[in-house]
């Protein structure tokens, strides 16, 4: 096989001077094309990596936190920043202290280290809880990122919390919304603390004045019952059992009510509604079903161990009742009317 040099010499001798010039120009063009293609093919599988941001990590500061823990927290934070691949972490001079570096001091260290950002870590321990605060400054002194998170499970939770703070900064979300499967803290796994609702047991008396009854007349239906009310401060709810009857009218029901109090004081008006299910007979053959009752009331003694409730409502049955043969009414009736209630809770 001929060498490249020999091939060129044979080509020149065979085709003469003019062809030699054309062949030399074509060879140069071909070489340029091959070089360009090789560069394109060679770079096709290479993905450009984003340039990492130089960031200087200042010594950690803390209140009621030992220097050893502060130094350990700084090392953990450095690892998490470096692991993102977005930062080249530089360590600033100095040792941990109780005084948090100011924004000006952070910018000064960033300029000295030829970094673009400066990171400040602050730990504050009080009682059984430690709050970790992470702040990043730009060279202009502007805060690029700030967030904090509490630890109550001891120093062993520090690694998880620092990872959460760094991840939140990278994805641009608050730290409370940045949890992943591996970064949920012990506090977040615990059940949320809840306020206890006040529970009131009581007795009440009521009178219904039904209209459009199967008996074609309005007769008051008195009765009484028990109720259990739950006061959650911003809202109230109760469960009630009612039994009443008079002059051929009978009712027995179980009710569920929900109310909104206007004030948080000892005396407050409230509005709400009740849903009742039971057996009702207003002079007809009787029927079972649901009755709806919008309600307005007053509550006295809300902050006391004894309460007085007074309510006025208007009930509407969601069922019809057939008349008796002797009533003279030929069609089924859907009754509705006033409901007056007074109760004593304790």
C-alpha positions as CSV (number, residue, x, y, z in Angstrom):
1,X,0.0,0.0,0.0
2,X,1.4,3.4,-1.0
3,X,2.1,6.0,1.6
4,X,0.1,9.2,1.5
5,X,3.2,11.1,0.2
6,X,3.7,8.7,-2.6
7,X,0.1,8.9,-3.5
8,X,0.3,12.6,-3.9
9,X,3.5,12.4,-6.0
10,X,1.9,9.8,-8.3
11,X,-1.2,11.9,-8.7
12,X,0.9,15.0,-9.7
13,X,3.0,13.0,-12.2
14,X,0.0,11.4,-13.8
15,X,-2.4,14.4,-14.2
16,X,0.0,17.3,-14.8
17,X,0.4,20.7,-13.2
18,X,-3.1,22.1,-13.6
19,X,-4.8,19.0,-12.2
20,X,-2.3,19.1,-9.3
21,X,-3.4,22.6,-8.3
22,X,-7.1,21.5,-8.5
23,X,-6.4,18.3,-6.5
24,X,-4.5,20.3,-3.9
25,X,-7.3,22.7,-3.4
26,X,-9.8,19.9,-3.2
27,X,-7.7,18.0,-0.7
28,X,-7.6,21.0,1.5
29,X,-11.3,21.5,1.3
30,X,-11.9,17.8,2.0
31,X,-9.5,18.0,5.0
32,X,-11.4,21.0,6.4
33,X,-14.7,19.1,5.9
34,X,-13.4,16.0,7.6
35,X,-12.0,17.9,10.5
36,X,-15.3,19.7,11.0
37,X,-17.3,16.5,10.8
38,X,-14.9,14.8,13.3
39,X,-15.4,17.6,15.7
40,X,-19.1,17.4,15.4
41,X,-19.2,13.7,15.8
42,X,-16.7,13.7,18.6
43,X,-18.8,16.3,20.5
44,X,-22.2,14.7,19.8
45,X,-22.0,12.5,22.9
46,X,-20.6,15.2,25.2
47,X,-23.0,17.2,27.3
48,X,-22.0,20.6,28.4
49,X,-21.7,20.8,32.2
50,X,-22.9,24.0,33.8
51,X,-20.2,25.9,35.5
52,X,-20.2,25.6,39.2
53,X,-20.6,28.8,41.3
54,X,-17.7,29.5,43.7
55,X,-19.1,30.0,47.2
56,X,-17.3,30.7,50.4
57,X,-18.5,29.0,53.6
58,X,-18.0,31.1,56.7
59,X,-17.4,29.6,60.1
60,X,-20.7,28.6,61.7
61,X,-22.0,30.7,64.7
62,X,-24.3,29.6,67.4
63,X,-26.0,30.4,70.7
64,X,-26.0,27.8,73.4
65,X,-24.2,25.4,71.0
66,X,-20.8,23.9,71.6
67,X,-18.0,24.7,69.1
68,X,-17.6,21.1,68.2
69,X,-21.2,20.9,67.0
70,X,-20.8,24.1,65.1
71,X,-17.7,22.8,63.3
72,X,-19.4,19.5,62.5
73,X,-22.5,21.4,61.1
74,X,-20.2,23.4,58.9
75,X,-18.5,20.3,57.5
76,X,-21.9,18.7,56.8
77,X,-23.1,21.8,55.0
78,X,-20.0,21.9,52.9
79,X,-20.6,18.3,51.8
80,X,-24.2,18.9,50.8
81,X,-23.4,22.1,48.9
82,X,-20.6,20.3,47.0
83,X,-22.7,17.3,46.3
84,X,-25.2,19.4,44.3
85,X,-22.6,19.9,41.6
86,X,-23.6,23.5,41.4
87,X,-21.1,24.9,43.8
88,X,-17.4,25.0,44.3
89,X,-17.2,25.3,48.1
90,X,-14.4,27.4,49.6
91,X,-13.7,27.5,53.3
92,X,-13.4,30.9,54.8
93,X,-10.9,31.7,57.5
94,X,-11.7,32.0,61.2
95,X,-13.3,29.8,63.9
96,X,-16.8,29.3,65.1
97,X,-18.2,31.9,67.5
98,X,-21.4,33.1,69.1
99,X,-21.6,36.2,66.9
100,X,-23.2,35.7,63.5
101,X,-21.2,37.2,60.6
102,X,-22.9,40.3,59.1
103,X,-23.7,40.6,55.4
104,X,-20.7,43.0,54.9
105,X,-18.3,40.5,56.5
106,X,-19.7,37.7,54.3
107,X,-19.2,39.8,51.2
108,X,-15.7,40.7,52.3
109,X,-14.7,37.1,52.6
110,X,-16.3,36.3,49.3
111,X,-14.2,39.0,47.6
112,X,-11.1,37.8,49.3
113,X,-11.7,34.2,48.1
114,X,-12.7,35.3,44.6
115,X,-16.1,33.7,45.2
116,X,-19.4,34.8,43.8
117,X,-21.5,34.1,46.9
118,X,-21.0,33.7,50.7
119,X,-22.9,31.2,52.9
120,X,-23.6,31.8,56.6
121,X,-24.8,29.1,59.0
122,X,-26.4,30.0,62.4
123,X,-27.6,27.6,65.1
124,X,-29.7,28.8,68.1
125,X,-30.5,26.3,70.9
126,X,-33.2,27.0,73.4
127,X,-34.7,24.3,75.7
128,X,-35.0,21.1,73.7
129,X,-35.1,22.7,70.3
130,X,-32.4,24.1,68.0
131,X,-33.2,26.3,65.0
132,X,-30.8,26.1,62.0
133,X,-30.7,29.2,59.8
134,X,-29.0,29.3,56.4
135,X,-28.3,32.5,54.6
136,X,-26.5,33.1,51.2
137,X,-25.3,36.5,50.1
138,X,-24.3,37.8,46.7
139,X,-21.3,40.1,46.2
140,X,-23.7,43.0,46.2
141,X,-24.7,42.2,49.7
142,X,-28.2,41.1,48.7
143,X,-29.6,38.0,50.3
144,X,-29.8,35.3,47.6
145,X,-31.4,32.7,49.8
146,X,-32.7,32.5,53.4
147,X,-34.6,29.9,55.4
148,X,-34.5,28.1,58.7
149,X,-35.7,24.9,60.3
150,X,-36.1,23.6,63.8
151,X,-34.6,20.4,65.3
152,X,-35.9,18.8,68.4
153,X,-34.5,15.3,67.9
154,X,-30.9,16.1,68.9
155,X,-27.7,16.7,66.9
156,X,-28.3,13.5,64.9
157,X,-31.0,15.4,63.0
158,X,-28.5,18.0,61.8
159,X,-27.5,16.2,58.7
160,X,-31.1,15.8,57.5
161,X,-32.0,19.4,58.2
162,X,-28.9,20.8,56.4
163,X,-29.6,18.6,53.4
164,X,-33.2,19.9,53.3
165,X,-32.0,23.5,53.4
166,X,-29.6,23.0,50.5
167,X,-32.2,21.1,48.5
168,X,-34.7,23.9,49.1
169,X,-32.2,26.5,47.8
170,X,-31.5,24.5,44.7
171,X,-35.2,23.9,43.8
172,X,-36.2,27.4,44.8
173,X,-38.9,26.4,47.4
174,X,-39.4,27.0,51.1
175,X,-37.8,24.4,53.2
176,X,-41.2,23.3,54.6
177,X,-42.2,22.3,51.0
178,X,-38.9,20.6,50.0
179,X,-39.1,17.3,52.0
180,X,-38.1,14.1,50.2
181,X,-38.4,10.5,51.5
182,X,-34.9,10.7,53.1
183,X,-35.2,14.2,54.6
184,X,-38.4,14.0,56.6
185,X,-37.6,15.0,60.2
186,X,-38.9,13.3,63.4
187,X,-41.0,16.3,64.2
188,X,-42.8,16.1,60.9
189,X,-43.6,12.4,61.5
190,X,-45.3,13.2,64.8
191,X,-49.0,14.0,64.9
192,X,-49.8,17.7,64.9
193,X,-50.6,19.2,68.2
194,X,-54.3,20.0,68.5
195,X,-56.3,22.2,70.8
196,X,-58.9,20.5,72.9
197,X,-62.5,21.4,72.1
198,X,-64.7,22.2,75.1
199,X,-67.4,19.5,75.6
200,X,-70.7,20.6,77.1
201,X,-73.5,18.1,78.1
202,X,-76.9,19.6,78.6
203,X,-80.7,19.4,78.5
204,X,-83.0,21.4,76.3
205,X,-86.8,22.0,75.9
206,X,-88.3,22.9,72.6
207,X,-91.6,23.7,70.9
208,X,-92.4,23.1,67.2
209,X,-95.1,25.1,65.4
210,X,-95.6,23.0,62.2
211,X,-97.5,24.4,59.2
212,X,-99.0,22.6,56.2
213,X,-99.7,19.6,58.3
214,X,-101.9,16.5,57.2
215,X,-104.3,17.5,59.9
216,X,-105.0,20.8,58.2
217,X,-104.3,22.7,61.5
218,X,-101.4,24.1,63.4
219,X,-100.8,22.5,66.8
220,X,-97.7,23.2,69.0
221,X,-95.6,20.1,69.6
222,X,-93.6,20.4,72.8
223,X,-90.7,18.2,73.8
224,X,-87.3,17.8,75.4
225,X,-84.0,16.2,74.8
226,X,-80.3,15.8,75.5
227,X,-77.4,17.4,73.7
228,X,-73.6,17.2,73.6
229,X,-72.0,20.4,72.3
230,X,-68.4,20.8,71.2
231,X,-66.9,24.3,71.2
232,X,-63.8,24.6,69.1
233,X,-63.6,28.4,69.6
234,X,-64.0,29.4,65.9
235,X,-66.9,27.0,65.4
236,X,-69.3,24.8,67.4
237,X,-71.2,21.6,66.8
238,X,-73.7,19.4,68.7
239,X,-75.4,16.1,68.7
240,X,-79.0,15.9,70.1
241,X,-81.7,13.4,70.9
242,X,-85.3,14.8,70.9
243,X,-88.6,13.3,72.0
244,X,-91.9,15.2,72.0
245,X,-95.6,15.0,71.3
246,X,-99.0,16.5,72.0
247,X,-102.6,16.0,70.7
248,X,-101.8,13.2,68.3
249,X,-98.5,14.8,67.2
250,X,-95.4,12.7,67.9
251,X,-91.7,13.1,67.0
252,X,-88.5,11.3,67.8
253,X,-85.2,12.3,66.1
254,X,-81.5,12.4,66.2
255,X,-79.9,15.7,65.1
256,X,-76.5,17.0,64.1
257,X,-75.8,20.7,64.2
258,X,-73.0,23.1,63.2
259,X,-72.7,26.8,64.2
260,X,-70.6,29.8,63.7
261,X,-70.2,32.1,66.8
262,X,-69.8,35.8,66.1
263,X,-67.6,36.5,69.2
264,X,-65.1,34.8,71.3
265,X,-66.5,36.3,74.5
266,X,-68.6,34.9,77.3
267,X,-71.8,35.9,75.4
268,X,-72.1,35.4,71.7
269,X,-74.8,35.1,69.1
270,X,-74.4,32.4,66.5
271,X,-75.9,31.1,63.3
272,X,-75.9,27.6,61.9
273,X,-78.1,24.7,60.9
274,X,-79.3,21.3,62.0
275,X,-79.9,18.0,60.1
276,X,-82.4,15.7,61.9
277,X,-83.5,12.2,61.1
278,X,-86.3,10.5,62.8
279,X,-90.0,9.7,63.0
280,X,-92.5,12.6,62.7
281,X,-96.3,12.7,62.9
282,X,-98.1,16.0,62.7
283,X,-101.7,14.7,62.8
284,X,-101.3,12.3,59.9
285,X,-100.3,8.7,59.5
286,X,-96.7,9.5,60.4
287,X,-93.5,9.2,58.3
288,X,-89.7,8.9,58.8
289,X,-87.2,11.1,57.1
290,X,-84.8,14.0,57.2
291,X,-85.6,17.5,58.4
292,X,-83.4,20.6,57.8
293,X,-83.4,23.5,60.2
294,X,-81.5,26.8,59.7
295,X,-80.9,28.2,63.2
296,X,-80.1,31.5,64.9
297,X,-79.2,31.5,68.6
298,X,-77.6,33.1,71.7
299,X,-75.1,31.5,74.0
300,X,-74.4,32.9,77.5
301,X,-71.7,31.5,79.8
302,X,-69.3,30.3,77.1
303,X,-66.3,30.7,79.4
304,X,-68.2,29.3,82.4
305,X,-68.9,25.8,83.6
306,X,-72.7,26.5,83.1
307,X,-74.2,27.7,79.8
308,X,-77.6,28.9,78.7
309,X,-78.6,28.5,75.0
310,X,-81.6,30.0,73.3
311,X,-82.4,29.3,69.6
312,X,-85.0,30.0,67.0
313,X,-85.1,28.0,63.8
314,X,-87.3,27.2,60.9
315,X,-87.5,23.5,60.0
316,X,-88.4,22.1,56.6
317,X,-89.1,18.4,56.2
318,X,-87.6,16.6,53.2
319,X,-90.4,14.0,53.2
320,X,-94.2,14.0,53.0
321,X,-96.7,12.7,55.4
322,X,-100.0,11.1,54.4
323,X,-103.2,12.3,56.1
324,X,-105.6,10.2,58.0
325,X,-108.9,9.3,56.4
326,X,-110.9,11.3,58.9
327,X,-108.9,14.5,58.5
328,X,-110.6,15.7,55.4
329,X,-107.2,16.2,53.7
330,X,-106.7,14.3,50.5
331,X,-103.1,15.0,49.5
332,X,-99.8,14.2,51.2
333,X,-98.2,17.2,53.0
334,X,-94.6,18.4,53.4
335,X,-94.6,20.2,56.8
336,X,-92.5,23.1,57.8
337,X,-92.5,25.6,60.7
338,X,-90.9,27.4,63.6
339,X,-88.7,25.7,66.2
340,X,-88.0,27.4,69.5
341,X,-85.4,25.8,71.9
342,X,-83.9,26.7,75.2
343,X,-81.2,24.6,76.9
344,X,-78.9,24.4,79.9
345,X,-75.4,23.1,79.5
346,X,-72.8,22.1,82.1
